[in-house]
Amino acid sequence: MLRVAVVGSGPSGVYAAQTLVQQREVPGVRVDVLDRLPAPYGLVRYGVAPDHEKIKSLTGNLRSVLEDERIRFLGDVEVGGPGLTTARLLELYHAVVYCVGAARDRMLGIPGEELAGVHSATAFVSWYSGHPDASPFDLGGVRSAVVVGAGNVAVDVTRILARGVPELEPTDMPQAALGVLADSGVRTVSMVARRGPSQARFTTKELRELGTLPGVGTRVDPAELALDPAYAGQDAAAALPAAVRRNLDVLRGWSADGGAGAGADGGEAAAAPARDIRLRFYLRPVEVLGGPDGRVRGLRFERTAPDGRGGVTGTGAYEDVGAELVLRSVGYLGVPLPGLPFDAATGTVPHAAGRVVRDGRASVGEYVAGWIKRGPTGVIGTNRPCAKETVSSLLQDAGALARRDLPADPLEALRAAGLRPVEWPGWLSIEAAEEALGRSLGRRSVKIPDWAGLRAAAGPA
C-alpha cells in the first residue's frame, strides 16, 4: 500500500488526492490531506467572495472527494513548524505532495505604502471571508477607497465595498464583518489600472456585476478608454480574444451611459446612486499621500500611455485621487515553507514535472502542485491538469517509494508530537455550529472567524 500526504485542502490538493485514489496503475493508495486550518477547501472557503454562491458551490465537489473512504482529512496540522518538519513528514509517508498556494501579496513599492489605511486586497478578502488569521478592518471615516489593480480580486473587493448589506446578509460572511460594512460610509470606490482596458485581467462576468449593484453607479472615463489602441481601432479589436472584446463592449456601454446601476432597468432610473464605482485606466501609482495623523489621504498617480510594445510609459503628468482606504491587488507570491527549496524570484518551489528539485536533482518522494508549483496563474479548474501531471510523476516513482517501511499510522505519530488533528467529523461539527450561529442571527450559515471558536466547535481531537 502506498501512503501519501497531501499538504493543503484547496482545489489543487483535493484534485491531487482524487487523482491518486482513482488511478489504476498503483492499487491500494491511501491519502491523508493535511491542512493548517481546521476547515477544508482553501481559497474556495477563504478566497471566493461570499456573494459568489455559484463558485462557492464547488465545495460540494471537493466534499465528495474528501469523503472518499481512501482519503482522510486532518485539519489544524501545520507542516514546517517545530511540531512537524518536512523531514519528519516524509518519514511518516511514502510521498508528500505540497499544495500550499501563494499566501503573500505583491507590494506596490512606492513611498507611503506603510501608512495606516493601506492594505492588501488579500487581507481584506481574508477578513470578510472569516479567515482565522485575518485582522479586523475599521471603515470608520472612510468615504473614498482606491483599489489598485484590474483583476478579479480587485473587482471582488470593489464590489463588496459598494454592495448594500441586504445583498450580503444571505451570505456566510462573519457577523462582525457584516456589521462593519453596514456602518460603512464609503461612497466612492475607484478601481485603477496602470494599463488599458484591453489588458485588464478581470473576466466579463465579474465586470458586468459591477453594473448590476442596487443603488450603485458605475462610471468610466471615455477619454481613458480612447487611449487604448485596441479600444479605438476596429482592426486591432478584431484580433483580440473574445473575452477581451466582451470586456470592451461592457466598458463602452458604461461610457456611453455616463454611469450604470440597478436603476438602469427603469425602476430607479431617476434616483441618484448612493455609491459610485469609477473604473480608471492608464494611471500608475507613484506615492501614497498621508496626513499629519499618519493615515492615508490619497494616492498620486502618473498618467501613462501605450508604448506600442504592449506596455506603458510615463507621461510626466500626475493626478491625485483622494482616499481614506487603499487596497493593493497586484498579484500574489508564494512563501517559503521551512525545509523545502524555494525560488524567491518566482515565489515557487523548484520542480521538474512536479518533483521537488534539491541541489539540481529531483527529490524522489517530494512533489508540488498548484500555485506553489506554477505561480499564481489560471483559474480553479487549472489546478486539475496541474495536479494530474504531478501525480503522474509520483506514480512513476511508486515502485521505489513503496519499498520504504513506515510507522503503522501517521495519525498516532502526529498526536505524539503534540498535534491535535481535526478529522472529518470535527469539520462536520464546525459546519453544524456555523449553521446554528446563522439561525441564531436570523441568517443562513455564518462563518466562525477565529481559531478558538473553530477549535471549540470541532470538539476534542
VOFIFI-781801 format. One record per residue (C-alpha): residue in one letter; x, y, z. Coordinates in pm, whole numbers, padded with zeros to 5 digits, always signed. Each point is the difference from the previous one (the first is absolute). Layout:
N
AXYZ;...
//
This chain:
461
M+00000+00000+00000;L+00128+00344-00094;R-00066+00265+00265;V+00007+00363-00118;A-00037+00330+00186;V-00150+00293-00188;V+00071+00331+00173;G-00283+00242-00072;S-00373-00065-00043;G-00077+00259-00264;P-00087-00099-00357;S+00355-00098-00098;G+00038-00222+00307;V-00340-00161-00037;Y+00052-00062-00372;A+00336-00160+00076;A-00160-00228+00260;Q-00283-00089-00237;T+00239-00086-00283;L+00207-00217+00233;V-00288-00216+00120;Q-00176-00025-00336;Q+00300-00110-00206;R+00042-00372-00069;E+00374-00030-00056;V+00085-00032+00370;P-00274-00170+00204;G-00061+00062+00369;V+00104+00365+00025;R-00110+00177+00319;V+00015+00376+00035;D+00002+00229+00304;V-00089+00359-00090;L+00163+00230+00256;D-00095+00363+00046;R+00128+00271+00234;L-00359+00111+00058;P-00272-00203+00174;A-00223+00055-00306;P+00053-00141-00350;Y-00035+00146-00351;G+00274+00266+00006;L-00074+00305-00212;V-00344-00131-00093;R-00097+00061+00364;Y+00235+00289+00079;G+00057+00172-00334;V-00318-00019-00207;A-00224+00298+00074;P-00297-00091+00223;D-00252+00134-00252;H+00133-00235-00271;E-00206-00297+00105;K+00030-00182-00332;I+00379-00017+00027;K-00018-00081+00370;S-00227-00293-00086;L+00316-00169-00127;T+00045-00109+00362;G-00257-00271-00076;N+00239-00158-00250;L+00295+00036+00236;R-00205-00149+00284;S-00083-00312-00200;V+00372-00061-00051;L+00093+00054+00364;E-00276-00237+00108;D+00156-00284-00201;E+00093-00283+00240;R+00351-00008-00147;I+00059+00363+00094;R+00030+00142+00352;F-00022+00371+00087;L+00228+00120+00279;G-00049+00369+00075;D+00180+00228+00246;V+00332-00161-00095;E+00278+00245-00086;V+00282-00142-00208;G+00339+00168+00027;G-00022+00098+00364;P+00181-00158+00294;G-00281-00252+00053;L+00019-00139-00353;T+00296+00069-00223;T+00001-00090-00366;A+00269-00262+00073;R-00215-00161+00269;L-00305+00002-00229;L+00196-00192-00263;E+00087-00259+00266;L-00372-00060+00058;Y-00106-00030-00366;H+00139-00155-00316;A-00055+00329-00182;V-00108+00356+00077;V-00174+00235-00245;Y+00015+00366+00102;C-00297+00208-00118;V+00046+00302+00225;G-00096+00280-00239;A+00135+00355-00003;A-00077+00178+00326;R+00180+00333-00043;D-00104+00299-00209;R+00229+00213-00214;M+00085+00349+00120;L-00035+00316-00205;G+00352+00105+00098;I-00079+00372+00030;P+00054+00259+00276;G-00269+00016+00266;E-00113-00361-00038;E+00052-00050+00375;L-00265+00258+00094;A-00304-00106+00201;G-00291-00076-00231;V+00214-00167-00270;H-00063-00374-00017;S+00020-00290-00237;A-00319-00116-00167;T+00101-00344+00130;A-00035+00122+00360;F-00338+00154-00075;V-00122-00320-00165;S+00123-00208+00295;W-00187+00227+00241;Y-00338-00010-00171;S+00046-00373-00075;G+00052-00086+00367;H+00360-00123-00014;P+00116-00056+00358;D+00333+00176-00065;A-00168+00316-00131;S+00028+00333+00179;P-00319+00207+00043;F-00073+00290-00232;D-00136+00335+00116;L-00175+00200-00271;G-00090+00287+00231;G+00076+00332-00167;V+00049-00162-00342;R-00201+00168-00272;S+00227-00067-00298;A+00195-00318-00073;V+00250-00079-00273;V+00063-00353-00121;V+00323-00031-00199;G-00025-00282-00252;A-00218-00132-00281;G-00052-00367+00070;N-00288-00199+00145;V+00118+00053+00359;A-00002+00375-00057;V-00353-00028-00138;D-00105-00210+00301;V+00118+00245+00264;T-00142+00293-00198;R-00339-00174-00015;I-00001-00088+00370;L+00083+00359+00097;A-00283+00131-00218;R-00262-00265+00073;G-00290+00064+00232;V-00039-00212+00311;P-00337-00151-00109;E+00186-00184-00278;L+00270-00121+00241;E-00223-00119+00284;P-00093-00329-00175;T+00370-00090-00035;D+00227-00175+00253;M+00198+00319+00070;P+00097+00025+00369;Q-00237+00213+00204;A+00268+00244+00111;A+00109+00070-00359;L-00363+00043-00106;G-00048+00253+00281;V+00303+00204-00107;L-00122+00009-00360;A-00350+00094+00117;D+00140+00304+00180;S+00235+00090-00285;G-00006+00354-00133;V+00181-00093-00322;R-00155+00190-00288;T+00260-00024-00277;V+00215-00297-00101;S+00258+00055-00273;M+00155-00306-00165;V+00318+00116-00171;A+00222-00175-00257;R+00336+00112-00133;R-00076-00141-00345;G-00300+00006-00232;P-00334-00181+00005;S+00106-00254-00262;Q+00279-00115+00235;A-00213-00036+00313;R-00013-00346+00158;F-00360-00005+00123;T-00259-00226-00160;T-00309+00139-00169;K-00237-00165+00247;E+00176+00165+00294;L+00014+00334-00179;R-00369+00001-00090;E-00097-00053+00362;L+00130+00346+00086;G-00273+00148-00219;T-00283-00194+00166;L+00047+00102+00365;P-00311+00167+00144;G+00051+00369+00064;V+00349+00008-00150;G+00115+00201-00300;T+00285-00140-00210;R+00203+00256-00192;V+00276-00012-00259;D+00186+00295-00149;P-00041-00010-00382;A+00330+00181-00045;E+00189-00272+00187;L-00165-00273-00204;A+00091+00180-00321;L+00370-00017+00089;D-00005-00377-00054;P+00084-00074-00366;A-00202-00323+00016;Y-00301+00190+00130;A+00004+00268-00266;G+00113-00199-00302;Q-00235-00254-00152;D+00278-00201-00163;A+00192-00028+00328;A-00314-00092+00191;A-00086-00276-00246;A+00330-00171+00077;L-00068-00011+00374;P-00124-00309+00186;A-00378-00018+00023;A+00005+00052+00378;V+00191+00327-00039;R-00241+00121-00268;R-00290-00071+00234;N+00169+00203+00274;L+00045+00291-00236;D-00367-00019-00101;V-00106+00023+00366;L+00228+00298+00062;R-00115+00166-00320;G-00360-00027+00117;W+00077+00155+00338;S+00194+00279-00166;A-00293+00080-00228;D-00251-00010+00287;G+00208+00222+00222;G-00047-00241+00290;A-00199-00320+00049;G-00168-00157+00300;A-00300-00193+00117;G-00220+00290-00102;A+00088-00066-00363;D-00305-00225-00028;G-00221+00303+00046;G-00122-00071+00351;E+00236+00247+00162;A+00128+00181-00306;A-00060+00346+00145;A+00163-00072+00335;A+00357+00110+00058;P+00222-00297+00090;A+00097-00035+00365;R+00349-00109-00103;D+00225+00041-00303;I+00245-00246-00153;R+00255+00166-00225;L+00213-00208-00233;R+00323+00181-00087;F+00269-00097-00250;Y+00353+00110-00092;L+00087+00118+00350;R+00310-00130+00180;P+00025+00052+00378;V+00316+00186+00098;E-00065+00113+00359;V-00244-00052+00285;L-00098+00336+00144;G-00046+00028+00376;G-00125+00247+00255;P+00158+00119+00326;D-00169-00288+00184;G+00200-00257-00198;R-00304-00123-00191;V-00048-00017-00374;R-00173+00293-00163;G+00040-00094-00365;L+00220-00132-00279;R+00209+00184-00253;F-00007-00156-00345;E+00205+00062-00309;R-00194-00004-00323;T+00132-00273-00230;A-00037-00058-00372;P+00039-00304-00227;D+00362-00051-00106;G-00085-00191-00317;R+00151-00325+00132;G-00280-00115+00229;G+00121+00199+00300;V-00036+00356+00122;T+00228+00295+00052;G-00025+00295+00237;T-00115+00334-00137;G+00117+00229+00279;A-00357+00107+00073;Y-00133-00072+00349;E-00337-00028+00168;D-00089-00027+00369;V-00298-00215+00100;G-00133+00044+00353;A-00053-00312+00211;E-00013-00104+00364;L+00044-00367-00095;V+00239-00151-00255;L-00007-00366-00097;R+00276-00132-00224;S-00090-00293-00223;V+00300-00049-00222;G+00064-00371+00036;Y+00101-00275+00241;L+00330-00161+00094;G+00078-00334+00152;V+00177-00008+00336;P+00282-00234+00102;L-00095-00313+00192;P+00278-00087+00245;G+00178-00309-00122;L-00084+00041-00369;P+00215+00172-00264;F-00145+00329-00122;D+00048+00233-00295;A-00059+00349+00139;A-00013+00156-00347;T-00301-00206-00109;G-00148-00077+00341;T-00002-00371-00081;V+00171-00323+00100;P+00246-00117-00270;H-00133-00313-00165;A+00017-00228-00302;A-00348-00110-00110;G-00111+00038+00361;R+00301-00171+00162;V+00169+00231+00250;V+00354+00081-00114;R+00272+00024+00266;D+00352+00104-00097;G-00074-00064-00365;R-00144-00349+00048;A-00357-00127+00034;S-00084-00093+00358;V-00194-00324-00039;G-00286-00002+00251;E-00058+00378+00005;Y-00236+00166-00248;V-00186+00327-00059;A-00325+00100-00170;G-00205+00317-00032;W+00128+00355+00042;I+00312-00101+00196;K+00093-00202-00310;R-00093+00228-00289;G-00057+00342+00161;P-00335+00178+00054;T-00141-00055-00347;G-00315-00148-00149;V-00344-00063+00145;I-00125-00268+00239;G-00030-00253-00280;T+00364+00052-00100;N+00096-00191+00314;R-00136-00327-00136;P+00250-00057-00287;C+00274+00145+00220;A-00076-00261+00269;K-00021-00279-00257;E+00349+00076-00130;T+00140-00013+00353;V-00181-00321+00086;S+00128-00157-00322;S+00356+00070+00114;L-00075-00143+00344;L-00143-00319-00149;Q+00308-00044-00216;D+00201+00000+00325;A-00243-00226+00186;G+00211-00314-00026;A+00294+00158+00178;L-00221+00188+00247;A-00198-00303+00119;R+00312-00193+00103;R+00049+00224+00302;D-00149-00117+00332;L-00226+00244+00186;P-00149+00030+00349;A-00334-00175+00043;D-00217+00313-00007;P+00129+00356-00047;L-00293+00136+00202;E+00140-00150+00317;A+00339+00153-00072;L-00160+00341-00055;R-00180-00023+00332;A+00319-00112+00173;A+00164+00318-00133;G-00261+00209+00180;L-00223+00067-00301;R-00377-00033+00031;P-00126-00064-00353;V-00360+00087-00084;E-00140-00297-00188;W-00303+00003-00228;P-00258-00040+00282;G+00159+00306+00166;W-00047+00199-00320;L-00364-00110-00017;S-00039+00128+00356;I+00138+00338-00110;E-00251+00006-00286;A-00284-00076+00241;A+00117+00273+00238;E+00010+00254-00284;E-00351-00095-00104;A-00120+00039+00360;L+00173+00338+00022;G-00176+00112-00316;R-00339-00106+00132;S+00059+00192+00323;L+00069+00315-00205;G-00295-00046-00234;R+00236-00085-00285;R+00118-00309-00180;S+00329-00167+00096;V+00245+00259+00135;K+00375-00061+00018;I+00183-00027+00330;P+00297+00233-00060;D+00242-00082+00283;W+00230-00285+00099;A-00150-00049+00345;G-00353-00015-00138;L+00093-00247-00275;R+00186-00228+00238;A-00279+00009+00256;A-00256-00081-00267;A+00211-00291-00129;G-00001-00160+00344;P+00271-00217+00154;A+00257-00145-00239;
//
